[in-house]
Amino acid sequence: MFKKAAVLVLVLFQVLAFTGPALAKPPGISALAGVLMDAGSGQIYYSKKGDVRREPASLTKIMTAILAIENGNLEELVTVSPRAASVSVGQDIGLKSGDSLTLENLVKAALIYSANDSTVAIAEHIGGTEQEFIRMMNAKAVLLGAYSTRFANTNGYHHPNHYTTARDLAVITRYALGNKKFAELVGTPETTILWADGRKKEIRNTNRLLKNGSYQGLYGVKTGTTLRAGDCLVAAAARDGRNLIAVVLHCGNRYNDAVKLLDYGFDHFNRVTLCRFSEKLAGRRVEGGVLPEVALVAGNTAEVYLPGEDVAKVKREIKFDGPVRAPVRRGQRLGEVVYSFDGKELARVELVSAVDVKKPGPFGRLYDALDF
């Protein structure tokens, strides 16, 4: 069965049954597009036209801000250019040409108050020009796997070549929340913008869900509104060690939509252990070894959250690498197991040898003498 094959792939399908409460029907939302993602694993719990291109409005500023935080010195002073000061469409903090503020104050204005003028000042400071910064935004989107995203500006104004998807926004937000400073700022209900000359402006977060703890565990992220994009929101919340990200675009009521998705994720998905570290999952024939077969065990533990259906069908696909020939080292990769649910991959785990398998006779003694 294993004659001289360079690589053998054996596929096994196993249905794993889990019992639990009946799965609640996915929530109806007013949003034209939406996604609910587990921030820990990247698993998508819910999608409504999640891969359809839409305008992001000021959700664009999530990318603007994370690039500023990663590529700039937040304590450095930024001098506002005439171009940045001329931005007057939508919300702004009233920047004037020649104003001087720290980069951190400009990022605060962009993320918390959604100030459009601050994003241009940020872009020019980090990229040299706004166009160079936009190039950086698009390059970062590709790097993160947000392949259906293209930015044409830093703040979300309408432009025919400025678009994204609910899924891509969840991907970008998941990445951005991994930065402590970003997470701190998007969870700030109110703060003060300071100019170098002593001027101040009190601002409040545009995200109403942050007000007075109106949603348990909520810690951000960003609102966005234009006539074409409609009311948009990315909301993130944590409970019992879990972090969820809800993205809703062009909504009738963005706050209700986000709460519905977050509640759905927290209330109707149960943790399932797909496999445990060192658990035996398969066996392989060994050619030329002192043992005829070696046990394959999981290289790590894989846990995911799944809807609590009476019968949740998870497919387990075991893929073997090429023929196994002695000597074999304990822990040597010999394949992988891929778990999927509803046609989407949940986890991928390496299968490794549970034991050493030596060659017989003097070859086995030589193997023992080698330092692996």
Secondary structure as UniProt FT lines:
FT   TURN            3..4
FT   STRAND          15..16
FT   STRAND          33..38
FT   TURN            39..41
FT   STRAND          44..48
FT   TURN            50..51
FT   HELIX           57..60
FT   HELIX           61..71
FT   TURN            74..75
FT   STRAND          77..79
FT   HELIX           82..85
FT   TURN            97..98
FT   STRAND          100..102
FT   HELIX           103..112
FT   HELIX           116..127
FT   HELIX           130..144
FT   TURN            147..148
FT   TURN            160..161
FT   STRAND          163..164
FT   HELIX           166..177
FT   HELIX           180..186
FT   STRAND          190..194
FT   TURN            196..197
FT   STRAND          200..204
FT   HELIX           208..213
FT   TURN            216..217
FT   STRAND          218..226
FT   TURN            227..229
FT   STRAND          230..239
FT   TURN            240..241
FT   STRAND          242..251
FT   HELIX           254..268
FT   STRAND          269..275
FT   TURN            277..278
FT   STRAND          280..287
FT   STRAND          293..298
FT   STRAND          302..307
FT   STRAND          314..320
FT   STRAND          324..325
FT   TURN            330..331
FT   STRAND          333..341
FT   TURN            342..343
FT   STRAND          344..353
FT   HELIX           362..369
//
